[in-house]
Amino acid sequence: MADKDLGARFLDLTRRKYDAQAKWFLNGFWGSVGEKNSEQIWTYTQKFIELDPKKASGNELDEFWSHKFLESFGETLTVLALREQLKKIDLDVNGKMALLEYLCFRFDKTVQQCVNAPQGGNEEKLAAAQQLLDAVQKALIEQQAALEAQRVQEENVKKAEAELKDAIADLKRQEDEYKNKIAELEGKANNEGSSVVQRNKAANELSQLKSEDPLPLRKAKITQEAALRRVEKERKAAEVATANLEKKVQELQERFAEAEAAFIALRDAGGSAQGAIWWMGRELKEAQKYLPKKKQTIQ
């Protein structure tokens, strides 16, 4: 680029994280491009983040991932064709594709137009609202992930508890069958109304049954009962942990409402960077997915 200062300014923009690049473009071209293409630009940005090994902290894709990006949007190219395409897109000529470079190419904007694009006002209020949103968004995701993991743990403990109860019930059934069989045979062996053959047969079966050692069965039952007591204790602890996490999520709902109120105030005030405000609303819409349905107010 002939204008070194212009090139340096554009390079600085392309070194910013993907969301910052997207907001710069949306702010600068809100009336002509951004407003009607905001959702598409959001989609492009999320695909950049998805493909970049650095994820949201990245700022540009190498040739391989650029190829994957273009393929994702029906722009399947050969390697040679891709390189020709990148010559048009790669405005700072470093062999990589920044989001801002792609957006300029896609929506036919020059480097000069991009660098000089107006960004609106209320930077301090925007930054404060964004900081509030970022904090609650991160906390919501972390708490929901922890809550889901805890619920899985609670279900696993409940499952183990149910299995132990079934095992104890089965051992008790076997123990009862053993006792009932002994009582039945003792009754037959001592029944004076039965024949000698029948009484002897019962006596022999009784002797054989009593010779079997019932101790392993009793020990197994005792062991299982001890295990059940431990699992019941773990289940109660898991339920308490789940309840505590649910309480934290409820507290975060209040913080989310605060972030939402800050966003609405900025949106309704006007005169601010419209692209950044739209982006904040879009992030709030994503963040509210971690709230109960009845709390999801942003359409």
C-alpha positions in Angstrom: 0.0 0.0 0.0 1.4 3.4 -1.0 0.1 5.2 2.1 2.3 3.7 4.9 0.3 5.4 7.6 -2.9 4.1 6.2 -1.4 0.6 6.0 -0.2 0.7 9.5 -3.6 1.8 10.8 -5.3 -1.0 8.8 -2.7 -3.5 10.1 -3.5 -2.4 13.7 -7.2 -3.1 13.0 -6.6 -6.5 11.6 -4.5 -7.5 14.7 -7.5 -7.0 16.9 -9.6 -9.9 18.0 -12.4 -11.1 15.7 -15.2 -9.5 17.6 -13.4 -6.1 17.7 -12.9 -6.4 13.9 -16.5 -7.2 13.3 -17.7 -4.3 15.5 -15.4 -1.9 13.7 -16.9 -2.9 10.4 -20.5 -2.8 11.6 -20.0 0.6 13.2 -18.3 2.1 10.2 -20.8 0.8 7.6 -24.0 0.4 9.6 -26.2 2.4 7.3 -24.9 1.0 4.0 -24.0 -2.5 4.9 -24.0 -3.4 8.6 -27.7 -3.2 9.6 -29.0 -5.4 6.8 -26.0 -7.8 6.9 -25.4 -7.9 10.7 -26.5 -11.5 11.2 -24.4 -12.7 8.3 -21.4 -10.8 9.7 -22.1 -12.5 13.0 -22.1 -15.8 11.3 -18.8 -15.1 9.4 -17.2 -14.1 12.7 -18.3 -17.2 14.6 -16.9 -19.4 11.7 -13.6 -17.6 11.9 -13.5 -18.3 15.7 -14.6 -21.9 15.2 -11.8 -22.5 12.6 -9.0 -20.6 14.3 -6.9 -22.8 16.7 -6.7 -19.7 18.9 -10.5 -19.4 18.9 -11.9 -16.1 20.0 -8.4 -14.7 20.9 -7.3 -15.1 17.3 -7.4 -12.4 14.5 -6.6 -14.1 11.2 -6.6 -17.5 9.4 -3.7 -19.1 7.6 -4.1 -20.4 4.1 -5.4 -23.8 5.1 -8.1 -22.4 7.4 -8.9 -19.7 5.0 -9.7 -22.4 2.5 -11.9 -24.1 5.0 -13.7 -20.9 5.7 -14.4 -20.2 2.0 -15.6 -23.8 1.6 -18.0 -23.3 4.5 -19.8 -20.6 2.5 -19.9 -22.3 -0.8 -16.8 -20.7 -2.2 -14.9 -24.0 -2.8 -11.6 -23.2 -4.5 -8.5 -25.1 -5.6 -5.3 -24.1 -3.8 -4.1 -22.0 -6.8 -7.5 -20.3 -7.0 -7.5 -19.7 -3.3 -4.1 -18.0 -3.5 -5.4 -15.8 -6.3 -8.5 -15.0 -4.1 -6.3 -14.3 -1.1 -4.3 -11.8 -3.1 -7.5 -9.8 -3.4 -8.6 -10.4 0.2 -5.2 -10.2 2.0 -4.9 -6.4 2.0 -1.9 -6.3 4.2 -0.2 -9.0 2.0 1.0 -11.3 4.9 -0.4 -14.5 3.4 -3.2 -14.7 6.0 -6.9 -13.6 6.0 -8.1 -11.4 8.8 -11.9 -11.0 9.3 -11.8 -7.3 8.5 -10.0 -8.1 5.2 -12.6 -10.6 4.2 -15.4 -8.2 5.1 -13.9 -5.4 3.1 -13.6 -7.9 0.1 -17.1 -9.3 0.6 -18.8 -5.9 0.9 -16.6 -4.1 -1.6 -14.9 -1.6 0.8 -11.5 -0.1 0.4 -8.7 0.0 3.1 -9.1 3.8 3.2 -12.9 3.5 3.7 -12.4 1.0 6.4 -9.7 2.8 8.3 -11.6 6.1 8.2 -15.0 4.6 9.0 -16.8 6.5 11.8 -17.2 4.6 15.0 -19.9 6.6 16.8 -19.7 7.9 20.4 -20.3 6.9 24.0 -17.1 4.8 24.0 -16.9 4.9 27.8 -20.5 3.8 28.4 -20.1 1.1 25.7 -16.9 -0.2 27.3 -18.6 -0.3 30.7 -21.6 -2.1 29.4 -19.5 -4.5 27.4 -17.4 -5.3 30.5 -20.5 -6.0 32.5 -21.8 -8.3 29.7 -18.5 -10.1 29.3 -18.3 -10.8 33.1 -21.9 -12.1 33.4 -21.6 -14.1 30.2 -18.4 -15.9 31.3 -19.9 -16.5 34.8 -23.1 -17.9 33.3 -21.3 -20.3 31.0 -19.0 -21.5 33.8 -21.9 -21.9 36.4 -24.1 -23.7 33.9 -21.3 -26.0 33.0 -20.6 -26.7 36.7 -24.3 -27.2 37.3 -24.7 -29.7 34.4 -21.6 -31.6 35.7 -23.1 -31.6 39.2 -26.4 -32.9 37.9 -24.7 -35.7 36.1 -22.8 -36.5 39.3 -26.1 -36.5 41.3 -27.8 -38.8 38.8 -24.8 -41.2 38.9 -25.0 -41.3 42.7 -28.8 -41.9 42.5 -28.2 -44.7 40.0 -25.6 -46.3 42.3 -28.0 -45.9 45.2 -30.8 -47.7 43.3 -28.4 -50.5 42.2 -27.3 -51.1 45.8 -30.9 -51.1 47.0 -31.7 -53.7 44.4 -28.7 -55.8 45.3 -29.6 -55.7 49.0 -33.2 -56.6 48.2 -31.9 -59.6 46.2 -29.6 -60.7 49.0 -32.5 -60.4 51.5 -34.7 -62.5 49.2 -32.0 -65.2 49.1 -31.6 -65.0 52.8 -35.4 -65.3 53.4 -35.6 -68.2 50.9 -32.9 -70.0 52.9 -34.6 -69.5 56.2 -38.0 -70.4 54.8 -36.6 -73.6 53.2 -35.1 -74.7 56.5 -38.4 -74.0 58.3 -40.3 -76.0 55.6 -37.9 -79.0 55.8 -37.9 -78.9 59.6 -41.7 -79.1 59.5 -41.7 -82.0 57.1 -39.0 -83.9 59.1 -41.0 -83.6 62.3 -44.4 -84.2 60.8 -45.7 -87.4 62.5 -48.4 -87.6 60.0 -46.0 -88.2 57.2 -44.4 -91.5 56.3 -40.9 -92.5 57.6 -39.6 -92.2 54.0 -40.9 -88.7 53.6 -39.6 -87.6 57.0 -36.2 -89.1 56.3 -36.0 -87.5 52.9 -36.8 -84.1 54.5 -34.3 -84.7 57.2 -31.6 -85.5 54.7 -32.4 -82.4 52.6 -32.4 -80.3 55.9 -29.0 -81.7 56.9 -27.6 -80.9 53.4 -29.0 -77.4 53.5 -27.7 -76.7 57.0 -24.3 -77.9 56.0 -24.2 -75.0 53.4 -22.4 -72.0 54.9 -24.8 -69.0 54.9 -22.0 -66.7 56.2 -20.9 -65.3 52.7 -24.5 -64.3 52.0 -24.8 -62.5 55.3 -21.4 -60.8 54.9 -22.4 -59.7 51.4 -25.6 -58.2 52.7 -23.7 -56.3 55.5 -21.1 -55.1 53.0 -23.8 -53.8 50.6 -25.7 -52.1 53.4 -22.6 -50.3 54.5 -22.0 -49.3 50.9 -25.5 -48.0 50.6 -25.1 -45.8 53.7 -22.0 -44.3 52.1 -23.8 -43.7 48.8 -26.9 -42.2 50.6 -24.5 -39.7 52.3 -22.9 -38.9 48.9 -26.3 -38.4 47.4 -27.4 -36.0 50.0 -24.1 -34.1 49.6 -24.6 -34.0 45.8 -28.1 -32.7 46.2 -26.8 -29.9 48.5 -24.1 -29.0 45.9 -26.6 -28.9 43.1 -28.9 -26.7 45.1 -26.0 -24.3 45.9 -25.1 -24.1 42.2 -28.7 -23.5 41.2 -28.8 -20.6 43.7 -25.6 -19.1 42.1 -27.2 -19.3 38.7 -30.3 -17.5 40.1 -27.9 -14.8 41.4 -26.4 -14.5 37.9 -29.8 -14.0 36.4 -29.9 -10.7 38.4 -26.5 -9.7 37.0 -27.7 -10.6 33.5 -30.8 -8.3 34.0 -28.4 -5.5 35.0 -26.3 -6.1 31.8 -29.5 -6.2 29.7 -30.7 -2.9 31.3 -27.4 -1.2 30.4 -27.7 -2.4 26.8 -31.3 -1.2 26.5 -30.3 2.2 27.9 -27.5 2.6 25.3 -29.6 1.3 22.5 -32.5 3.7 23.3 -30.2 6.7 23.9 -29.0 6.8 20.3 -25.9 8.5 19.1 -23.7 5.6 19.9 -21.8 3.1 17.7 -24.8 1.2 16.3 -22.8 -1.8 15.2 -21.3 -2.3 18.7 -24.7 -1.9 20.3 -26.2 -4.5 17.9 -23.3 -6.8 18.7 -23.9 -6.4 22.4 -27.5 -7.3 21.9 -26.6 -10.4 19.9 -24.2 -11.5 22.6 -26.9 -11.0 25.2 -29.2 -13.2 23.1 -26.5 -15.9 23.1 -25.9 -15.5 26.8 -29.6 -15.8 27.7 -29.6 -19.4 26.4 -28.1 -20.3 29.7 -31.1 -18.9 31.5 -34.5 -20.6 32.1 -36.9 -20.2 29.1 -39.1 -17.7 31.0 -36.1 -15.5 31.7 -35.2 -15.3 28.0 -36.6 -11.9 27.0 -34.3 -10.8 24.1 -35.7 -11.8 20.7 
